[in-house]
Amino acid sequence: MHCRPIHFWCVVLPAVDIGRVCLKTQGREKGNKCVIIDVIDRNFVVVTGPEVRRRRANMDHLMLLDETVEIQRNASDEEVTSILK
C-alpha cells in the first residue's frame, strides 16, 4: 500500500481589531475599503469608510488587509474618511 505524505499549511490571518482596514467582498459596496470601528462578536463587526455606510458587517463578507489605522472605538465617519483618503 502506497502512503502519501500529508502536508499541513499554516495560514497567518490578520487580527480582527479596531482600526483594521478591510475590503468588502459582498453586496452593493463590494470592492470598497472600510475600517473596523467596533467588534460585536466573532461573526460581526461595525465598519465604515469613504464609500461604505456605517453598518454591521458579517466577517464572511470582508477581506482583512494587513493595513491598520490608529482610531478610537466608534470613531466618526469623518475621522475614518480623512484617514483613508
Secondary structure per residue as TSV (DSSP state, phi and psi in degrees):
chain	resnum	aa	ss	phi	psi
A	1	M	-	360.0	131.2
A	2	H	-	-94.0	127.2
A	3	C	-	-106.4	133.7
A	4	R	-	-97.4	142.7
A	5	P	-	-68.6	147.2
A	6	I	-	-100.8	126.6
A	7	H	-	-105.4	130.6
A	8	F	-	-108.0	122.9
A	9	W	-	-98.6	133.0
A	10	C	-	-96.5	120.0
A	11	V	-	-109.0	122.8
A	12	V	-	-97.0	117.9
A	13	L	-	-102.1	144.2
A	14	P	-	-63.3	149.2
A	15	A	-	-71.8	144.1
A	16	V	-	-88.5	101.2
A	17	D	-	-145.1	167.2
A	18	I	T	-66.1	129.3
A	19	G	T	101.0	-5.5
A	20	R	E	-72.8	129.8
A	21	V	E	-84.6	136.2
A	22	C	E	-130.1	167.2
A	23	L	E	-122.2	127.0
A	24	K	E	-71.5	132.5
A	25	T	-	-113.1	-4.5
A	26	Q	S	-137.8	157.6
A	27	G	S	85.9	-173.6
A	28	R	T	-70.5	-18.7
A	29	E	T	-96.9	15.5
A	30	K	T	-54.2	131.8
A	31	G	T	92.7	-5.3
A	32	N	-	-95.2	145.3
A	33	K	E	-80.7	146.3
A	34	C	E	-149.0	172.4
A	35	V	E	-126.8	139.2
A	36	I	E	-75.7	123.4
A	37	I	E	-112.8	-9.1
A	38	D	E	-161.9	145.9
A	39	V	E	-108.4	119.9
A	40	I	-	-84.8	-55.7
A	41	D	S	-155.8	-165.8
A	42	R	S	-72.7	-11.3
A	43	N	S	-107.7	-20.3
A	44	F	E	-132.3	143.6
A	45	V	E	-135.2	165.7
A	46	V	E	-103.7	127.9
A	47	V	E	-124.4	158.7
A	48	T	E	-155.5	161.9
A	49	G	E	-173.2	179.1
A	50	P	T	-58.8	-39.1
A	51	E	T	-117.8	17.7
A	52	V	E	-125.0	125.2
A	53	R	E	-69.5	148.1
A	54	R	E	-64.0	121.1
A	55	R	E	-164.8	164.3
A	56	R	E	-75.6	136.1
A	57	A	E	-130.2	141.8
A	58	N	E	-74.8	135.7
A	59	M	G	-61.8	-26.8
A	60	D	G	-69.8	-15.1
A	61	H	G	-102.0	11.6
A	62	L	E	-124.3	144.3
A	63	M	E	-111.1	114.0
A	64	L	E	-74.4	133.4
A	65	L	E	-100.0	164.6
A	66	D	E	-74.0	-12.0
A	67	E	E	-81.5	141.0
A	68	T	E	-132.2	158.0
A	69	V	-	-129.1	152.6
A	70	E	-	-86.8	103.4
A	71	I	-	-138.6	161.2
A	72	Q	-	-86.9	159.8
A	73	R	T	-60.5	136.4
A	74	N	T	58.3	40.0
A	75	A	-	-61.8	154.2
A	76	S	-	-72.2	159.7
A	77	D	H	-61.2	-36.2
A	78	E	H	-64.8	-41.1
A	79	E	H	-61.8	-46.7
A	80	V	H	-65.2	-43.1
A	81	T	H	-62.1	-42.4
A	82	S	H	-67.5	-31.5
A	83	I	H	-74.3	-40.3
A	84	L	H	-78.6	-23.4
A	85	K	-	-85.2	360.0
